[in-house]
Amino acid sequence: MTPYYQDDLVTLYHCDNREWYIHHREDIPNFDLVLTDPPYNEVNRKSNGLSRLDRGEADSLEVDIEWYADQFATHSTGSIYVWCGMRQLSKWLDEFVKLDMSVRGGVWHKTNPSLINAQHLWASGLEAVAFARHAKAYFEHTISPLYFHGRSTPMTDVHPTAKPLWLFEEIIETSCPPGGTVFDPFMGSGTTLEAAKKCGRKAVGIEVNEEYCELAAKRLGQGVLF
Ligand SMILES: C[S@@+](CC[C@H](N)C(=O)[O-])C[C@H]1O[C@@H](n2cnc3c(N)ncnc32)[C@H](O)[C@@H]1O
């Protein structure tokens, strides 16, 4: 498959990752780190009378967790981080346990949460991450629970659900060895690839929406950090 964008460190494909996994089954490398952020299928749901947040197709997809967990584990040798909705967290962890991996659930505490509806219920300021590791995965961090604390990227800036660069840099520095390769099959605006470049790691990304591929390619090509 021809890459949509490529440079010395990163390669980006514009396609449906399910087709990519099926068509490249024989030659998918074993990635050192899978760092990905599939649609949570959460924020577009009916909001019980409260106003709706609309993040469009970037968030609305019923992800087949069992199938993806198997793909991520089969084609990696190190760690896997999957950002997910709170209701999806235990399902991801269960699937990785079935695959004989060690797991942890973690959170990112956003210091600037959206205040929409916050007069009616708790502000939505915690995001969940499922972590799983193969034996001997690279890990370079001070002793700590899986907890991140910091600001989110404003929604209007780039992509409706973009993650902040600092968050992915911290994960890559911790769990991808120097010279290793990070994989993100739900790449969005390319935060994983940009963070990998900043950390001097290689990365491969896949995104189904061409508008987001274009955004990522511009970002990576120009070295624009957002
Ligand atoms: C939550 S967003 C990722 C945002 C990303 N972390 C960032 O910082 O920009 C999920 C992305 O997955 C993409 N996506 C959904 N289904 C996909 C599929 N089957 N193959 C590839 N990309 C897909 C969506 O278009 C969306 O951009």
The ligand as an ORCA input file, in Angstrom:
! r2SCAN-3c Opt
* xyz 0 1
  C     -10.334      9.495     18.972
  S      -9.766      9.847     17.358
  C      -7.987      9.854     17.531
  C      -7.455     11.212     17.867
  C      -5.940     11.236     17.961
  N      -5.454     10.602     19.171
  C      -5.392     12.667     17.891
  O      -4.714     13.102     18.832
  O      -5.682     13.358     16.914
  C     -10.070      8.345     16.535
  C      -9.756      8.366     15.055
  O      -9.900      7.047     14.520
  C     -10.346      7.163     13.179
  N     -10.912      5.863     12.804
  C     -12.108      5.343     13.165
  N     -12.270      4.114     12.637
  C     -11.132      3.833     11.941
  C     -10.687      2.710     11.187
  N     -11.452      1.617     11.061
  N      -9.465      2.759     10.596
  C      -8.678      3.870     10.741
  N      -9.048      4.968     11.434
  C     -10.261      4.950     12.043
  C     -11.345      8.314     13.232
  O     -11.511      8.914     11.958
  C     -10.689      9.264     14.234
  O      -9.922     10.276     13.604
*
